[in-house]
Each structure stands twice: as structure tokens, then as C-alpha cells.
Amino acid sequence: MDNLVLALMILGGLVGLVVGGELLVRGASNLAAAARVPQLIIGLTVVALGTSAPELAVSVQSCYVGKTDLAVGNVVGSNLTNILLILGTAAVVAPLMVSHQLFRLDIPVMIAAAAALYALGSDGSISRSEGITLAILMVLYLSWTVVEGKRDAKRLEEELEVLTPQTTPSGLRAYALNLFLIVVGLVLLIGGANYLVEGCVQLATRWGVSELVIGLTIVAIGTSLPELVVSILASLRGKRDLAVGNVVGSNVLNILAVLGLSATVAPEGVNVADQSLRFDIPLMVAVSVACYPIFLTGKSVSRVEGIAMLLLYAAYLAWLVYSFGVLNEPPGYGSLAGFLTPLVLAMVWPAVKRRRLVGSSVKASQGG
């Protein structure tokens, strides 16, 4: 199989995942709306899971065929991509707003899920029982999200206009059409996952690169395309806190749902490579923790902070390529320390910025 065929296989798999996820979300949303399920519930469940559908399809398929490193790389890489690339890009398009609910619930849960992944994988694997536990936590998280969302239903309904249908045709023909969209979406998701996984495994073998690295880069970026589209669309349409909520919610579901279900279907559980424990997963935890103080300043993500996220992501990808292509060894704790330094500065800067703002306000009031 030559390189062109492999490239077409991977590209075709990515297209199948993105289109399949879109059709699945559209069909399920329309069907739920036709059945008079509230739009709020559709947005908080169907759409949230729909944007994570490509990661789920790839990870479950990878575990089913015994390529668990690809599954872990996909989840960890997608979470890093979501925060650094997608949020960074959306913030550059327009400064993002962060809602109060994210501080109370979703961001702490995202940090806890990232820390749980490190803790569960510290022994080198995530067992089937641990995967089932993560899947149960996913159900609890979605249920809690819906309950909390109902308390602020009017605002969330307006935000979710970006993602869910406003008017849905009813009748037998509409039901049949939406069921058809769901079936086609599922077929494209499964077929796309098969092609993508097979192409990436072949590519890793040919280039001598580990499946983990392929999962952290090519697969992670490809399966994060739905989140990228939704976040940029939300940012352009002025739903700027939805762009942040989409990423945070997706990161939670990637660990609880994607990795949880993947570990559930894997006969021997999901293997967690030593490289992931020494570099990628700790970096994901650090990036997740860094979100809280960054978001807290003015409850927003500025363009400057977005540019900083993009630069950090570019440095991360460049270091992966350099480590494996030049040094011929995976990045370790030394590399982690190098990446943690700018993250610590990023966490300290909001406090300094807030202190300056408070000082300026005090001086202005005294002067007045």
C-alpha cells in the first residue's frame, strides 16, 4: 500500500467522521424536536455527545482491534487540541466569554476528569471495571448538566440556537428522513473510523512512529474538527460563552464517555503507555488546571491569551516531531518541565492582571 493510498484512506476516514457526526447530530436533533423533546435537552445531550462522536468511533474501534495506544493518544491529544488550538483559534476570532456555570461545575469536572485519567492509568492500564465506572460518571455528569441547565433555561435556549433546529417538520416523512440521516451518520462514523484507524496503523508502521504519536497528532486534530467548527461558528455568531462550553464539555466527555466506553469494550482494558504518563497526560492535566485562573480574569479569554494558546500548541507539536524525528526518543519529565513553565506563568499572570485592575480602580476612586 503506497503513501498516496494511505493518505486517501486517512483523509476519507476523517471526512466520513466529520460528515457522519454532523448527520447524526442533525438527524437526532430533528427527531427529538419532532417528538417535542425540549431544545435545551437536545443541546445538552445529543449535540454534546455528537461533537465527541468522532473520538468515540475512533477510540472504540481502536480498542476493539487491540490498538489501545491509538485510543489513549486520540483522547489526550483531542483534549489538548480542544483547549490550545480550538479555544485559541476561537479567541483570536473574537474574545470569548465564560459563563458562571462553567466555573461552578464544568471546569472543575474537566480538571477532576483529567486528574482521574492520570490516577487510573498510573499502573499502566485502565481496566474494564474502571471504564464502566467512567461511563457511569458520564451519565451522572450529563444528568447534572441537564438539571443545572434547566435553572437557567432561557439563556441556554438562546445559546443553543447555534446548534439545534428552531422549526422541525413533523409527520411520517420527516421521521423517516431523520431516521435515515441517523443511520447514514452512523454508517459514515463506523466506516470513517475503520479507514482512519487502519490508515494510521499502516502509516505508523511505515514511518516507524508509535501509534500513540499518530493518535496525539493526526487523529486528535482530525477528530476535533466538529468542536473547531462549532466553536468558531458560535464565536462568529456572538455566542461566545457557548464556544468555551463546547470545548470544556467535550473534554469531559472525551475522558468519561470515549475512554470509559473504549475500556469497557477492550478485552484487556486500555493500555496507558509510559510516555503518556511522563509527558502527555500530565501536560493535559496542567493545561486543564491553567484554564481556571485564565478564564477567571474578567470571565473571558482575550485575543492575546488565544494567541498564547496557539503558540503553546505549535510548540507541543514541534517538540513531538523533534523528539521522535531527531532525538529518536519520546519526550519525558525534562520536556514536561519546559512546557509547565509557561503554563505556570499563564496561571500567575491573571492574578497579577486582576491586582493591577483592582489597584487602578482604587486609585481612580480615590482620585475622584
N, C-alpha and C positions, 0 to 999 in steps of 0.2 A: 504494500500500500504506500504510494508516494505521498510527498508532502502536500501536494495540491488536493488530493482526495481527503487527507486528514483535515486540512484547513476547511474544505467544504463541509465535511462531516460536523466539525465543531461549530461552524457558522450556522449550518442548517439546524443543529440542535439548539443553539441559542435563539434563533428565530422561532422555532417551534415552542420553546419555553415561554418567550415573551408573548407571542400571539395566543398561545394556549391559555396562559394566565389571564390575559385580557378577555378572551371569550368566556372563560369560566366565571370571572367576576361579573361580566355584563349579563350573562345568562342567569346566574344565581341571583343577582341583584334584582333583575327584572321579574324573575319568578317569585321571589319573596315579596316584591312590591305588589305584584298582581294578586298574591294571596293575602294582601293587606297587612303584611308584617311591617312595623314602623321603620321608616327610613333610618332612624337612629340606630336601631338594632342591626340593620343591614350593614351600615357603615362600620360599626364597631366590631362586627364578627366576620361577615363574608368578605368585605373589602380588606380588612386587616390580614385575614388568612390568605386572601387571594394574592396580595403582593409578596407573600412568602412562599407561594406555591412553587416557583421555580427552584428555590433552595430545597424545599421539601422533596420534590420529584427527584432531583439530582442526588440528594443525600440518601434517601431511601433506596434508590436504585443502586447506588454505590455500595451500600451496606449489604444489599441483597446478593450482589455478586462478589462480596468479600473484599471490596476496595474501601475499607473504613477510613484510611488516611485521607482519601479524597473527600469524604463526608465531613470530617473534622475541619479540614482546610477550607471547605466551602462555607461552613458556619462561621468560623473565626474570621476568615477573610471577608465575608459578607458584612459582618458586624463592623470591622474596621473600615471597609469601603463605605458603609452607610453613614458613619459619623464623619469621617475625614473627607471623603470625596463628594458624597451626595449632599450632606449638610453644608459643606464648604462651598460647593457649586451654587446651591440654592441661596446661601447668604450673600454670595457675590452678585447674584441676580437682583436680590432685594434683601435688606436686613430682616432677619427673622424674629418673630415674637414667640415667647414661651409662656404657655398658659399656666395658671396656678395648679391645675390638676396634675400636670406633669411633675411638678415639684413634690406634691403630696404623695403621688402613687407611682407613676410610670418610671421616672428616672431612678428612684430608689430600687424599684423592682429590677430595672435593667442592670444596675450595679450589682445587686444581690445575685441575679442570674449568672452574670459573668464570673463572680467570685465562686458560685456553686459549681460552674463548669471546671474551674481550676481545682477546686477541692475534690470533686468526684473523679476527675481524671488524673489526680496526683499519683495514683497507684498504677498508672499505665493503661487504664481502660475504663469505660463506662458500661457497667453490666446491664443486662436486660431489666432487672428489677429497678435499677436506678433510672433507666429510660422510662419505665412505666411511671415512676414517681414524678419525673419531669413532665410527662404527659398529663398526669392528674393536676399538677400545679398549673399547667397551661389552661385547663378547664376552669380552675378556680380564678385565675387571672382574668380570663375573658368574662366570667360571670361578674366579678368585682368591677370590671371596667364598665359593663353594661349598667350595673346598679348605680355606680358613681355618675355615669353619663346621664342617666335619667334625671338627676338632680339639677343638671344644667342643660336640659334637653333642647331648649330653644336655640341657644348659641351653637351647640353641636350640630343641630339640624342645618343651620346656615353654613357651617364649615363643610359639612359632608355633601353639600350640593355639588362640590367639585367632583365627587366620586360616584354618587348614586343617582339613579334616574328620578326626575321630578314627575313625569307622567308616563305611565306604562299602559300599553294597550292590553285589554283583557280579552277573554274568550278562549275557545279551544285552540284556535290557530296560534294565538300568542303563546299559550302554554307549550304547544308543540314546538314552536320556533325556539323558545328559550331552553327547552329540554335538549333540542338539537345543538344549540350553542354550548351547553354544558358538556354534552357527550363529545363534540368536536374538540372543545377545550381540553378535556381530559385525555383524549387520544393524542393531541399535539403535545401535551405536557409529558406523557409517558414516552411517546416516540422521541421527542426532543431530548429528554433525559437519557434515553438509551444511546442516541447518537453522540451526545455530548460526552457522556462517561466513557464510551468506547473510544472516541476520538482522543480524549485527554489521556487515557491509559496508554494508547498507542504512541502518542506524542511524548509522554514521559519516558516510555521505554526507548524510543528512538533518540531522544536528546540526552538521555541519562540523567534526567531530572526526576526528583521524587514526586509521587502523586500528591503529597502534601503541598508542595510548592505550586503545582498546577492548580490545586484547589484554592490556594490562597490568592492567586492572581487571576488567571484566565476565567476560571469557573466563578469565582467570587464576584468579579466585575460583571460578567455576563448575567448571572442570576440576580444581580442587584439592579438591573435595568428598570424593572417595574417601579421600584422605590424612587429611582432617579427621575423617571417621567412624572410620577405623582407629585414628588416634592417640588420640582421645577414648575409644574403646572399650577400647584397650589400657591407657590410664591408669586408667579406672574399674575394670578387672579386675585391677589391680595389676601388669600387665606394663609397668612404666613406662620401662624402657630400650628396649622394643620401639617405644614411641611416638616416641622420638628416632631410632632406627634407621630407622624407616619414612620419616621426613622426609628424613634425610640420604641414604638410598639413592635416594629418589625424585628428589632434586635432582641427584644424579649422573646418573641415567638420563634426566632431562629434557634434559640437555645432550648426553650421549653418544648416547643412543638416539633421543630425539624430534627434536632438532635435526640429529643426524647423518643419520637417515633422511630427514628433510624436505629437507635439502640434496642428498641423493642423488637424490630424485625431481624436484627443481626443475630445469628445463632450463638456466637461467642461474645456478643457485646461489641462496642465500638472501641477500637484500639486508639490510644492517645499517644502520639509519638513524643519522644524525649525532646525533640526540637520545639514542639508546640508548648511544652511545659516550661522550657527555658527561655523562650522568646515571644512567640506569637500570642499565646493565651495571656501571659502577664501584661503584655502590651495592650491587648484588648481590654483587660480589667482597668489598666491605668487610664486609657482613653475614655472609658465609660465613667470613671471617677472624676476625671478632669471636666466632663460635661457639666457637672453640678455647679461649681463656682463660676465657670464661664457663662452658663445660662443665667445664673442668679443676678449678675451685674445688669441692672436695668431690665431684667427678664427678657433679654434679647440676644441675638447673635449678630454682630456687626459685620460689615464687609471686610474689615481688617482681620477679624477673627476667622472669617471664612477663608481668606487668602492664606492665613497661617495654617489652617487645617489642610488645605490643598498642598501646601509646601511640605508639610509633615508626611502626607500620604505619598507624594512623589519621592521623598527621601526613603520611605519604607520600601517602596517597590524597587528603587535603585539599589538599596542595600541588599535586598534579597537576590537580585541579579548579580551584584558584585560578589556576594558571599559564595554563591554556587558556581558562578561563571569564572571568577578569578581566583578567589581563595580556595574554592573547591571544598568548602565545609559549611555546615549550617550556622547561622548566627546564634550566639549564646548569651550568657549573662553580661559579658562586656558590651555587646551590641545593645542589649536591653537598657543598660545604664546610660548609654549615649542618647537613646530615644526618650528616656524618662526625664532627662534634664530639661528639655524644652517644655515637656508636659507639666513639670513642677512649676516652672516659670509661668506657664499659662494659667495654672491654678492660683499662683500668688498675685499675678497682675490684676485680676478682677478686684481683689481686696484692696490693693493699692489704689486702683482707679476709683473704687467706691469711697475710700477715705478722702481722696482729693475732691470728689464731688461734694461730700459732706462738708469738708473744710471750706470749699468755695461758697457753699450755701450759707454757712455760719458767718463768714466774712461779709457776704452780701447783706445778710440780715442785720449785722452789727453796723455796717456802713450806712444802711438805710435808717 
